[in-house]
Protein backbone atom coordinates (compact mmCIF):
# COMPACT_ATOMS: atom_id res chain seq x y z
CA UNK A 1 0.00 0.00 0.00
CA UNK A 2 1.74 3.13 -1.22
CA UNK A 3 -0.54 5.25 1.00
CA UNK A 4 0.89 3.77 4.20
CA UNK A 5 3.06 6.19 6.17
CA UNK A 6 4.93 4.70 9.10
CA UNK A 7 6.02 7.14 11.80
CA UNK A 8 8.51 6.31 14.56
CA UNK A 9 7.15 7.35 17.96
CA UNK A 10 10.18 6.17 19.95
CA UNK A 11 12.73 3.35 19.82
CA UNK A 12 10.04 0.65 20.19
CA UNK A 13 6.81 2.10 18.77
CA UNK A 14 5.67 3.03 15.28
CA UNK A 15 2.33 4.41 14.15
CA UNK A 16 0.29 4.37 10.97
CA UNK A 17 -2.17 7.22 11.47
CA UNK A 18 -5.82 6.70 10.64
CA UNK A 19 -6.45 7.28 6.94
CA UNK A 20 -10.11 7.57 6.00
CA UNK A 21 -9.39 7.07 2.29
CA UNK A 22 -8.26 3.54 3.22
CA UNK A 23 -11.39 3.00 5.29
CA UNK A 24 -9.44 2.99 8.55
CA UNK A 25 -11.49 3.56 11.69
CA UNK A 26 -8.42 3.85 13.94
CA UNK A 27 -4.61 4.00 14.00
CA UNK A 28 -2.19 1.09 13.71
CA UNK A 29 0.34 0.83 16.53
CA UNK A 30 3.40 -1.32 15.80
CA UNK A 31 5.85 -2.47 18.47
CA UNK A 32 9.21 -3.00 16.83
CA UNK A 33 12.81 -1.79 16.62
CA UNK A 34 14.84 -0.12 13.86
CA UNK A 35 16.32 -3.51 12.98
CA UNK A 36 13.08 -5.50 13.06
CA UNK A 37 10.94 -2.91 11.27
CA UNK A 38 13.03 -3.32 8.12
CA UNK A 39 12.04 -6.99 8.03
CA UNK A 40 8.39 -6.09 8.53
CA UNK A 41 8.40 -3.76 5.53
CA UNK A 42 9.30 -6.64 3.21
CA UNK A 43 5.95 -8.46 3.37
CA UNK A 44 2.27 -7.45 3.42
CA UNK A 45 1.80 -7.54 7.19
CA UNK A 46 1.56 -3.77 7.70
CA UNK A 47 -1.08 -3.58 4.98
CA UNK A 48 -2.96 -6.34 6.75
CA UNK A 49 -2.78 -4.40 10.03
CA UNK A 50 -4.24 -1.41 8.17
CA UNK A 51 -7.05 -3.61 6.86
CA UNK A 52 -7.79 -4.79 10.40
CA UNK A 53 -8.25 -1.11 11.33
CA UNK A 54 -11.30 -1.07 9.02
CA UNK A 55 -13.26 -3.65 11.06
CA UNK A 56 -16.65 -2.40 12.30
CA UNK A 57 -16.64 -1.69 16.03
CA UNK A 58 -12.86 -1.80 16.47
CA UNK A 59 -11.81 -0.24 19.78
CA UNK A 60 -8.36 1.26 20.29
CA UNK A 61 -5.63 0.82 17.68
CA UNK A 62 -4.99 -2.16 15.43
CA UNK A 63 -1.90 -3.61 17.10
CA UNK A 64 1.17 -5.35 15.73
CA UNK A 65 3.67 -7.19 17.92
CA UNK A 66 7.41 -7.31 17.09
CA UNK A 67 7.10 -10.82 15.62
CA UNK A 68 4.54 -9.61 13.05
CA UNK A 69 4.53 -11.29 9.63
CA UNK A 70 2.01 -11.92 6.89
CA UNK A 71 -0.91 -14.19 7.71
CA UNK A 72 -4.46 -15.00 6.65
CA UNK A 73 -6.47 -11.77 6.84
CA UNK A 74 -4.95 -10.59 10.08
CA UNK A 75 -1.16 -10.47 10.28
CA UNK A 76 0.40 -13.07 12.55
CA UNK A 77 1.38 -11.07 15.60
CA UNK A 78 -1.77 -8.95 15.28
CA UNK A 79 -4.17 -7.90 18.03
CA UNK A 80 -7.53 -6.15 17.71
CA UNK A 81 -10.34 -5.48 20.17
CA UNK A 82 -13.94 -4.95 19.08
CA UNK A 83 -16.85 -3.68 21.15
CA UNK A 84 -18.97 -6.63 22.28
CA UNK A 85 -22.23 -4.84 21.48
CA UNK A 86 -21.34 -2.99 18.29
CA UNK A 87 -18.34 -4.86 16.92
CA UNK A 88 -17.63 -7.95 14.88
CA UNK A 89 -15.82 -11.23 15.34
CA UNK A 90 -13.47 -12.38 12.58
CA UNK A 91 -12.25 -16.01 12.40
CA UNK A 92 -9.18 -14.73 10.57
CA UNK A 93 -8.34 -12.79 13.72
CA UNK A 94 -7.95 -16.10 15.53
CA UNK A 95 -6.54 -18.22 12.73
CA UNK A 96 -6.91 -21.75 11.47
CA UNK A 97 -5.08 -23.34 14.41
CA UNK A 98 -7.47 -22.22 17.15
CA UNK A 99 -5.72 -22.10 20.53
CA UNK A 100 -2.35 -22.92 19.13
CA UNK A 101 -0.39 -22.38 22.31
CA UNK A 102 2.51 -23.34 24.52
CA UNK A 103 2.96 -24.98 27.87
CA UNK A 104 6.18 -25.01 29.84
CA UNK A 105 6.98 -27.97 32.08
CA UNK A 106 9.67 -28.04 34.75
CA UNK A 107 11.54 -31.20 35.72
CA UNK A 108 13.52 -32.30 38.75
CA UNK A 109 16.52 -32.91 36.47
CA UNK A 110 19.51 -30.73 35.67
CA UNK A 111 21.40 -30.28 32.45
CA UNK A 112 24.17 -32.49 33.81
CA UNK A 113 21.66 -35.26 34.59
CA UNK A 114 20.53 -35.60 30.98
CA UNK A 115 23.65 -34.61 29.04
CA UNK A 116 24.95 -38.14 28.56
CA UNK A 117 21.48 -39.60 27.93
CA UNK A 118 19.97 -37.10 25.53
CA UNK A 119 19.89 -39.49 22.59
CA UNK A 120 18.10 -42.13 24.64
CA UNK A 121 15.67 -39.52 25.98
CA UNK A 122 14.86 -37.85 22.68
CA UNK A 123 14.36 -41.23 20.99
CA UNK A 124 11.98 -42.30 23.78
CA UNK A 125 9.98 -39.07 23.61
CA UNK A 126 9.79 -39.42 19.82
CA UNK A 127 8.31 -42.90 20.26
CA UNK A 128 5.85 -41.92 23.00
CA UNK A 129 4.52 -38.58 21.68
CA UNK A 130 2.85 -39.03 18.26
CA UNK A 131 3.69 -36.28 15.78
CA UNK A 132 3.38 -35.44 12.09
CA UNK A 133 0.67 -34.57 9.60
CA UNK A 134 -2.44 -36.73 9.99
CA UNK A 135 -0.89 -38.79 12.78
CA UNK A 136 -3.36 -40.59 15.03
CA UNK A 137 -2.97 -40.35 18.78
CA UNK A 138 -3.00 -42.84 21.59
CA UNK A 139 -6.11 -41.40 23.26
CA UNK A 140 -9.00 -43.52 22.01
CA UNK A 141 -12.36 -41.79 22.38
CA UNK A 142 -15.60 -43.68 22.75
CA UNK A 143 -18.81 -42.65 21.00
CA UNK A 144 -19.91 -39.26 22.29
CA UNK A 145 -16.65 -38.53 24.10
CA UNK A 146 -15.57 -35.90 21.60
CA UNK A 147 -18.37 -33.55 22.68
CA UNK A 148 -17.31 -33.96 26.31
CA UNK A 149 -13.72 -33.11 25.38
CA UNK A 150 -14.92 -30.02 23.48
CA UNK A 151 -16.87 -28.89 26.53
CA UNK A 152 -14.40 -29.73 29.31
CA UNK A 153 -10.97 -29.53 27.67
CA UNK A 154 -7.97 -30.47 29.79
CA UNK A 155 -10.24 -31.28 32.72
CA UNK A 156 -11.72 -34.21 30.78
CA UNK A 157 -8.22 -35.54 30.15
CA UNK A 158 -7.20 -35.33 33.81
CA UNK A 159 -10.46 -36.94 34.94
CA UNK A 160 -9.77 -39.85 32.58
CA UNK A 161 -6.23 -40.51 33.75
CA UNK A 162 -4.25 -38.31 31.37
CA UNK A 163 -2.71 -35.95 33.89
CA UNK A 164 -2.51 -34.72 37.46
CA UNK A 165 -4.99 -32.63 39.42
CA UNK A 166 -2.75 -29.57 39.54
CA UNK A 167 -2.33 -29.42 35.78
CA UNK A 168 -5.57 -27.58 35.07
CA UNK A 169 -4.94 -25.05 37.85
CA UNK A 170 -1.91 -23.77 35.95
CA UNK A 171 -3.51 -23.39 32.54
CA UNK A 172 -5.19 -20.34 31.04
CA UNK A 173 -8.94 -20.54 31.70
CA UNK A 174 -8.29 -23.64 33.79
CA UNK A 175 -7.76 -25.54 30.56
CA UNK A 176 -11.43 -25.20 29.57
CA UNK A 177 -12.93 -22.03 28.12
CA UNK A 178 -16.51 -21.23 29.08
CA UNK A 179 -19.18 -20.91 26.43
CA UNK A 180 -18.16 -23.90 24.33
CA UNK A 181 -20.91 -25.16 22.03
CA UNK A 182 -19.95 -28.60 20.66
CA UNK A 183 -23.15 -28.61 18.60
CA UNK A 184 -21.79 -25.69 16.56
CA UNK A 185 -18.75 -27.74 15.52
CA UNK A 186 -19.34 -29.59 12.26
CA UNK A 187 -19.29 -33.37 12.07
CA UNK A 188 -16.39 -33.06 9.61
CA UNK A 189 -14.36 -31.10 12.19
CA UNK A 190 -15.04 -33.72 14.86
CA UNK A 191 -14.11 -36.53 12.46
CA UNK A 192 -10.80 -34.83 11.70
CA UNK A 193 -9.95 -34.05 15.32
CA UNK A 194 -11.05 -37.08 17.33
CA UNK A 195 -8.22 -39.42 16.19
CA UNK A 196 -5.60 -36.69 16.70
CA UNK A 197 -6.05 -36.01 20.42
CA UNK A 198 -2.69 -36.06 22.19
CA UNK A 199 -0.56 -35.46 19.08
CA UNK A 200 2.02 -32.82 18.29
CA UNK A 201 1.19 -32.13 14.66
CA UNK A 202 3.54 -30.72 12.06
CA UNK A 203 4.69 -27.37 10.64
CA UNK A 204 6.02 -25.08 13.35
CA UNK A 205 4.72 -27.27 16.17
CA UNK A 206 7.37 -28.84 18.36
CA UNK A 207 8.39 -30.29 21.67
CA UNK A 208 11.75 -29.03 22.98
CA UNK A 209 13.80 -30.36 25.87
CA UNK A 210 15.64 -27.29 27.13
CA UNK A 211 17.76 -26.06 29.98
CA UNK A 212 17.60 -22.73 31.80
CA UNK A 213 20.49 -20.76 30.33
CA UNK A 214 20.13 -17.50 32.27
CA UNK A 215 17.87 -16.14 35.01
CA UNK A 216 17.05 -12.42 34.78
CA UNK A 217 14.38 -12.09 37.48
CA UNK A 218 15.17 -14.29 40.47
CA UNK A 219 11.90 -13.68 42.33
CA UNK A 220 9.70 -14.48 39.34
CA UNK A 221 11.81 -17.54 38.53
CA UNK A 222 11.47 -18.71 42.12
CA UNK A 223 7.68 -18.35 41.93
CA UNK A 224 7.75 -20.61 38.86
CA UNK A 225 10.25 -22.94 40.60
CA UNK A 226 12.84 -22.68 37.86
CA UNK A 227 16.58 -22.13 38.27
CA UNK A 228 19.74 -22.06 36.20
CA UNK A 229 20.65 -25.33 34.43
CA UNK A 230 17.30 -26.94 35.26
CA UNK A 231 15.77 -29.08 32.52
CA UNK A 232 12.43 -27.80 31.23
CA UNK A 233 10.22 -28.82 28.32
CA UNK A 234 8.33 -26.49 26.00
CA UNK A 235 5.32 -27.92 24.15
CA UNK A 236 3.88 -26.02 21.17
CA UNK A 237 0.73 -27.44 19.58
CA UNK A 238 -2.91 -26.57 18.91
CA UNK A 239 -6.30 -27.87 17.87
CA UNK A 240 -5.08 -29.92 14.91
CA UNK A 241 -7.52 -30.72 12.09
CA UNK A 242 -10.55 -29.90 14.25
CA UNK A 243 -9.61 -26.25 14.71
CA UNK A 244 -8.64 -25.89 11.08
CA UNK A 245 -12.02 -27.17 9.96
CA UNK A 246 -13.89 -24.87 12.37
CA UNK A 247 -12.11 -21.85 10.90
CA UNK A 248 -12.71 -23.07 7.34
CA UNK A 249 -16.42 -23.58 8.03
CA UNK A 250 -16.98 -20.18 9.60
CA UNK A 251 -14.89 -18.13 7.16
CA UNK A 252 -17.14 -19.52 4.41
CA UNK A 253 -20.30 -18.80 6.41
CA UNK A 254 -19.32 -15.24 7.27
CA UNK A 255 -18.39 -14.42 3.70
CA UNK A 256 -21.95 -15.41 2.80
CA UNK A 257 -23.66 -13.31 5.48
CA UNK A 258 -21.59 -10.09 5.42
CA UNK A 259 -23.84 -8.49 2.76
CA UNK A 260 -26.84 -9.15 5.02
CA UNK A 261 -25.22 -7.01 7.71
CA UNK A 262 -24.00 -4.36 5.29
CA UNK A 263 -20.34 -5.13 5.98
CA UNK A 264 -17.79 -4.30 3.29
CA UNK A 265 -14.09 -4.95 3.84
CA UNK A 266 -10.91 -4.57 1.75
CA UNK A 267 -10.00 -8.26 2.12
CA UNK A 268 -12.33 -11.27 1.99
CA UNK A 269 -9.99 -13.05 4.42
CA UNK A 270 -11.25 -10.66 7.12
CA UNK A 271 -14.71 -12.24 6.82
CA UNK A 272 -16.70 -11.39 9.94
CA UNK A 273 -20.13 -11.04 11.50
CA UNK A 274 -21.52 -8.97 14.37
CA UNK A 275 -20.62 -10.51 17.72
CA UNK A 276 -24.27 -10.37 18.74
CA UNK A 277 -25.50 -12.12 15.57
CA UNK A 278 -26.43 -15.78 15.42
CA UNK A 279 -23.43 -16.42 13.16
CA UNK A 280 -21.09 -14.57 15.49
CA UNK A 281 -22.35 -16.43 18.54
CA UNK A 282 -22.16 -19.76 16.74
CA UNK A 283 -18.55 -19.13 15.77
CA UNK A 284 -17.57 -18.10 19.30
CA UNK A 285 -19.16 -21.27 20.69
CA UNK A 286 -17.38 -23.43 18.11
CA UNK A 287 -14.11 -21.55 18.67
CA UNK A 288 -14.30 -22.13 22.44
CA UNK A 289 -14.93 -25.83 21.79
CA UNK A 290 -11.90 -26.00 19.50
CA UNK A 291 -9.83 -24.14 22.11
CA UNK A 292 -10.83 -26.75 24.67
CA UNK A 293 -9.77 -29.49 22.28
CA UNK A 294 -6.34 -27.81 22.04
CA UNK A 295 -5.97 -27.68 25.83
CA UNK A 296 -6.95 -31.35 25.99
CA UNK A 297 -4.45 -32.07 23.23
CA UNK A 298 -1.52 -30.44 25.05
CA UNK A 299 -2.59 -32.20 28.24
CA UNK A 300 -2.34 -35.53 26.43
CA UNK A 301 1.12 -34.65 25.16
CA UNK A 302 2.25 -33.87 28.70
CA UNK A 303 0.90 -37.21 29.93
CA UNK A 304 2.87 -39.19 27.34
CA UNK A 305 5.93 -37.02 27.94
CA UNK A 306 5.84 -37.98 31.61
CA UNK A 307 5.78 -41.63 30.57
CA UNK A 308 8.85 -41.15 28.37
CA UNK A 309 10.88 -39.43 31.10
CA UNK A 310 9.85 -42.15 33.55
CA UNK A 311 11.08 -44.88 31.23
CA UNK A 312 14.50 -43.25 30.89
CA UNK A 313 15.12 -41.79 34.35
CA UNK A 314 12.75 -43.73 36.61
CA UNK A 315 9.48 -42.82 38.24
CA UNK A 316 11.10 -40.57 40.86
CA UNK A 317 11.59 -37.88 38.22
CA UNK A 318 8.83 -35.28 38.39
CA UNK A 319 7.44 -33.18 35.54
CA UNK A 320 5.20 -30.32 36.68
CA UNK A 321 3.30 -27.84 34.55
CA UNK A 322 4.43 -24.24 35.05
CA UNK A 323 1.73 -22.70 32.87
CA UNK A 324 -0.18 -23.15 29.61
CA UNK A 325 -1.15 -20.14 27.51
CA UNK A 326 -2.78 -19.85 24.08
CA UNK A 327 -1.83 -17.42 21.33
CA UNK A 328 -4.64 -17.85 18.75
CA UNK A 329 -7.92 -16.90 20.41
CA UNK A 330 -10.71 -14.34 20.77
CA UNK A 331 -11.78 -13.64 24.35
CA UNK A 332 -14.23 -11.25 25.95
CA UNK A 333 -12.38 -9.09 28.46
CA UNK A 334 -12.77 -5.76 30.24
CA UNK A 335 -10.21 -3.05 29.45
CA UNK A 336 -9.89 0.68 29.98
CA UNK A 337 -10.16 2.44 26.62
CA UNK A 338 -10.17 6.21 26.34
CA UNK A 339 -10.45 6.52 30.10
CA UNK A 340 -13.46 4.25 30.59
CA UNK A 341 -13.94 0.53 31.13
CA UNK A 342 -15.33 -1.33 28.17
CA UNK A 343 -16.26 -4.92 27.43
CA UNK A 344 -14.39 -5.93 24.31
CA UNK A 345 -13.62 -9.05 22.31
CA UNK A 346 -9.83 -9.26 22.05
CA UNK A 347 -8.62 -11.08 18.93
CA UNK A 348 -5.10 -12.41 19.47
CA UNK A 349 -3.63 -13.88 16.28
CA UNK A 350 -0.14 -15.08 17.07
CA UNK A 351 -0.12 -13.00 20.24
CA UNK A 352 0.08 -14.04 23.88
CA UNK A 353 -2.04 -12.76 26.74
CA UNK A 354 0.13 -10.98 29.33
CA UNK A 355 -1.86 -9.96 32.40
CA UNK A 356 0.09 -8.01 35.06
CA UNK A 357 0.42 -8.89 38.74
CA UNK A 358 -2.77 -9.03 40.81
CA UNK A 359 -5.03 -9.63 37.83
CA UNK A 360 -8.00 -11.72 39.04
CA UNK A 361 -7.55 -14.39 36.35
CA UNK A 362 -4.05 -15.34 37.50
CA UNK A 363 -3.39 -18.49 39.53
CA UNK A 364 -2.66 -17.58 43.19
CA UNK A 365 0.97 -18.70 42.88
CA UNK A 366 1.59 -16.09 40.18
CA UNK A 367 -0.52 -13.25 41.54
CA UNK A 368 2.52 -11.30 42.72
CA UNK A 369 4.64 -11.67 39.57
CA UNK A 370 2.20 -11.44 36.65
CA UNK A 371 1.15 -14.00 34.09
CA UNK A 372 3.90 -16.28 32.75
CA UNK A 373 4.50 -15.68 29.04
CA UNK A 374 6.49 -18.12 26.89
CA UNK A 375 8.09 -16.97 23.64
CA UNK A 376 9.75 -19.67 21.50
CA UNK A 377 12.55 -18.65 19.17
CA UNK A 378 13.80 -21.41 16.89
CA UNK A 379 15.17 -24.89 17.42
CA UNK A 380 18.72 -23.60 17.09
CA UNK A 381 18.56 -20.50 19.24
CA UNK A 382 16.58 -19.86 22.42
CA UNK A 383 13.17 -19.36 24.02
CA UNK A 384 12.16 -16.92 26.71
CA UNK A 385 10.08 -16.84 29.87
CA UNK A 386 8.51 -13.45 30.62
CA UNK A 387 5.86 -12.04 32.91
CA UNK A 388 3.08 -9.65 31.92
CA UNK A 389 3.47 -6.02 32.99
CA UNK A 390 1.09 -3.06 33.54
CA UNK A 391 2.23 -1.50 30.27
CA UNK A 392 0.58 -4.30 28.32
CA UNK A 393 -2.70 -3.69 30.10
CA UNK A 394 -2.46 0.02 29.25
CA UNK A 395 -1.36 -0.25 25.62
CA UNK A 396 -1.99 -3.66 24.04
CA UNK A 397 -5.09 -5.14 25.67
CA UNK A 398 -2.65 -7.20 27.78
CA UNK A 399 -0.95 -8.79 24.78
CA UNK A 400 2.63 -9.44 23.69
CA UNK A 401 4.46 -11.42 21.00
CA UNK A 402 4.17 -15.19 20.68
CA UNK A 403 7.47 -16.08 19.01
CA UNK A 404 10.41 -14.77 17.03
CA UNK A 405 8.33 -14.31 13.89
CA UNK A 406 8.95 -15.88 10.53
CA UNK A 407 11.57 -14.25 8.31
CA UNK A 408 11.65 -16.65 5.34
CA UNK A 409 8.96 -18.71 3.65
CA UNK A 410 9.07 -22.47 4.00
CA UNK A 411 9.99 -22.80 0.33
CA UNK A 412 12.78 -20.23 0.57
CA UNK A 413 14.43 -21.70 3.63
CA UNK A 414 14.40 -25.25 2.15
CA UNK A 415 16.08 -24.15 -1.09
CA UNK A 416 19.52 -25.65 -1.55
CA UNK A 417 19.61 -27.20 1.91
CA UNK A 418 20.93 -30.69 2.64
CA UNK A 419 19.18 -32.48 5.49
CA UNK A 420 22.30 -34.39 6.60
CA UNK A 421 24.37 -31.22 6.74
CA UNK A 422 21.70 -29.30 8.64
CA UNK A 423 21.32 -32.08 11.19
CA UNK A 424 25.08 -32.08 11.67
CA UNK A 425 25.15 -28.32 12.26
CA UNK A 426 22.50 -28.64 14.95
CA UNK A 427 24.23 -31.60 16.60
CA UNK A 428 27.52 -29.67 16.59
CA UNK A 429 25.65 -27.00 18.55
CA UNK A 430 24.53 -29.64 21.06
CA UNK A 431 20.97 -30.00 19.72
CA UNK A 432 19.51 -33.38 18.74
CA UNK A 433 16.52 -33.28 16.39
CA UNK A 434 13.97 -35.95 15.56
CA UNK A 435 11.29 -35.42 12.91
CA UNK A 436 8.72 -37.45 11.00
CA UNK A 437 9.81 -35.75 7.78
CA UNK A 438 12.78 -34.09 6.10
CA UNK A 439 10.78 -30.91 5.54
CA UNK A 440 9.83 -30.81 9.19
CA UNK A 441 13.43 -29.85 9.91
CA UNK A 442 14.37 -27.87 6.79
CA UNK A 443 11.31 -25.60 6.94
CA UNK A 444 12.04 -24.67 10.56
CA UNK A 445 15.78 -23.99 10.44
CA UNK A 446 16.98 -21.15 12.67
CA UNK A 447 17.57 -18.77 9.74
CA UNK A 448 13.83 -18.93 8.91
CA UNK A 449 13.12 -16.78 11.98
CA UNK A 450 13.90 -13.33 13.30
CA UNK A 451 16.30 -12.87 16.19
CA UNK A 452 14.21 -13.81 19.22
CA UNK A 453 16.49 -11.88 21.58
CA UNK A 454 15.82 -8.69 19.56
CA UNK A 455 12.08 -9.36 19.71
CA UNK A 456 12.24 -9.80 23.48
CA UNK A 457 14.17 -6.56 23.92
CA UNK A 458 11.27 -4.71 22.30
CA UNK A 459 8.54 -6.00 24.61
CA UNK A 460 10.81 -5.77 27.68
CA UNK A 461 11.96 -2.21 27.04
CA UNK A 462 8.49 -1.09 25.95
CA UNK A 463 7.19 -2.18 29.37
CA UNK A 464 4.83 -4.85 28.03
CA UNK A 465 6.54 -7.87 29.62
CA UNK A 466 9.56 -8.47 31.82
CA UNK A 467 12.42 -10.88 31.14
CA UNK A 468 12.55 -13.78 33.59
CA UNK A 469 14.70 -16.51 32.03
CA UNK A 470 16.32 -17.55 28.76
CA UNK A 471 16.08 -21.21 27.71
CA UNK A 472 18.36 -23.13 25.34
CA UNK A 473 17.35 -26.29 23.42
CA UNK A 474 19.08 -29.67 23.80
CA UNK A 475 16.59 -31.92 22.03
CA UNK A 476 13.80 -31.13 19.56
CA UNK A 477 10.85 -33.19 18.33
CA UNK A 478 9.28 -31.96 15.06
CA UNK A 479 6.38 -33.28 13.02
Buried (B, 14 or more C-beta within 10 A) or exposed (E): BEEBEBEEEEEBBBBBEBBEEBBBBBBBBBBBBEEBBEBBEEBBBBBBBBBBBBBBBBBBBBBBBBBBBBBBBBBBBBBBBBBBEEBBBBBBBBBBBBBBBBBBBBBBBBBEBBEEEBEEBBBBBBEBBBBBBEBBBBBEBEEEBBBBBBBBBBBBBBEBEBBBEEBBBBBBBBBBBEBBBBEBBBEBBBEBBBBBBBBBBBBBBBBBBBBBBEBBBEEBBEBBEBBBEBBBBBBBBBBBBBBBBBBBBBBEBBBEBBEEBEBEBBBEBBBBBBBEBEBBBBBBBBBBBBBBBBBBBBBBBBBBBBBBBBBBBEEEBBBBBBBBBBBBBBBBBEBEBEEEEBEBBBBBBBBBBBBBBEBEEBBEBBBEBBBBBBBBBBBBBBBBBBBBBBBBBBBBBBBBBBBBBBBBBBEEBBEEBEBEEBBEEBEEBEBBBBBBBBBBBBBBBBEBBBBBBBBBBBBBBBBBBBBBBBBBBBBBBBB
